[in-house]
Amino acid sequence: MGELFSLFAVYITIFLFGMTVMRTGLVNLSQDRLKMTLMKMTSSPLKGLLVGTVVTAILQSSSAVMVMTVGLVAAGYLTFKQSIGIILGTNIGTCFTTELIAFNITSAIIPLLIIGVILLNMRKHITYCLGCISFGLGCIFVAMQGLETLAYPIASIPAAYNFLQLTNENNLLAVGVGAVLSALIQSSTATTAIAMGFMNDNILALQAGIGIVLGANIGTCLTAFLAGVGASRPAKLVGFAHIWLNIIGVLVFFPFIGWLGALSSSLTTIPNLQLAHAGTIFNIISSLAVLPFVALFTKFITTLHDDVKVRM
């Protein structure tokens, strides 16, 4: 049993390593442009949502964009209200990664790794960045394949099996599992990947997987909250806003997990894609629903945390 969980930890590490390497390549391709885009193109909530979506899709990390946003608000380049649109966009942009890893392209793993190594050893900046992207993506799919192979052996352990069955029967527990796991490993995408591994072997039900994805949205808020610790008061509010947006979204959608599962099942029969589509639908609807009420939500956060005065 110890060996199984050690391998599980190794595959999670490989996944996070791959995400970091791929993100490094993407960021280095356009690092300066990303910050300038956040600063110049967030004059309205809709623009902020679009920018947050695109930048998160590029960086492959909502946490990285949130940390950047907290920093810009702390420095006075963005107002707290401008950050709300970006937060809504990050929730949508992060779905790009989950949709990508849901596809089974194991035959491309070796070519991705080989091409990545070759490009990494070239001197040109652009080839190095492309090498990072290729090698990182290869590592991600190695980890995905490994997590899938470990799903059945782990589920064969009586304690793990009983816990998974309990998770299948209790959507609230699934949400809690997703929140805790995402907070611990600081990646909602990795949490979704774990759920996909168990779903592929029919160990985890779709509704339980959706519950874990919803919980992961809450758990990943920890990064932005920690980034605001010790920062200016407006920056702290960004972290609070991120937490409340995701908590409210999960509370509203929780009674409709069954509907969300039925809708995603009607779109595809592949378990991985069903879960990815469910997460995408949830985040798009949640973000678009809040978009017209950004001003009211800003007042709600500033009133709730009335000890914090901000520049609107």
C-alpha angles and dihedrals in degrees: 000000000000090000091053094052091044089055089046090055090047093054091048088051091050090049093051091043090053091049091050094048093047091047090051090057094047094046094048090053092062111001099140093043092055095059092043090050092052091050100044105034104049101082092122132033091246092052090047091052092050093047092046091050095049097042092047091049089051096046093040089219130090088190092058091051091047092051089049091049092049089052094050092048090048090052092049096245091117131033122230091250091055090054092061093069090049091051090053089050095050090058090057097040094055089062089071090073095048091050089050097050091046090074118088105232099149090141088066096054098090095044090048092051094045093047089047094053092048094049092045089060093055119097101225116101095226094050090050090053092048089048090055091051094048096044093044092050090049091053091050092055091045088056092045091053091047094050090051093052091050095049097083097042091050091047088052089068105096095226093048092045092051091048092050091049090050089051090052090054098043119052092185090058089050090054090050092049091051093048095049095043093048092048091050099048094030094227128100088188092057089048090053090048090055091051090049090054092057093042092055090063091045090245096119121048121231093245091052089049090051090050090053091050091051090049091048089060089060096043094053090060089078092081095058091044092053090046089059095052108111091006128112120295095256089052090054090054090057089061092048091048091051091052095047094046092055096041092051091046092052093046092051094046098040095088089050099054089111091053091047090052092049092049095049090045089055090057098053142356094219110103095215093052092044090058093043092049091048091054091047094049091048095050096044094049093043094050096044091047092056096041097085090049100050092120092051092045090051090054090046092056095044091048093046090050095035093159087073118078116199141183106249 
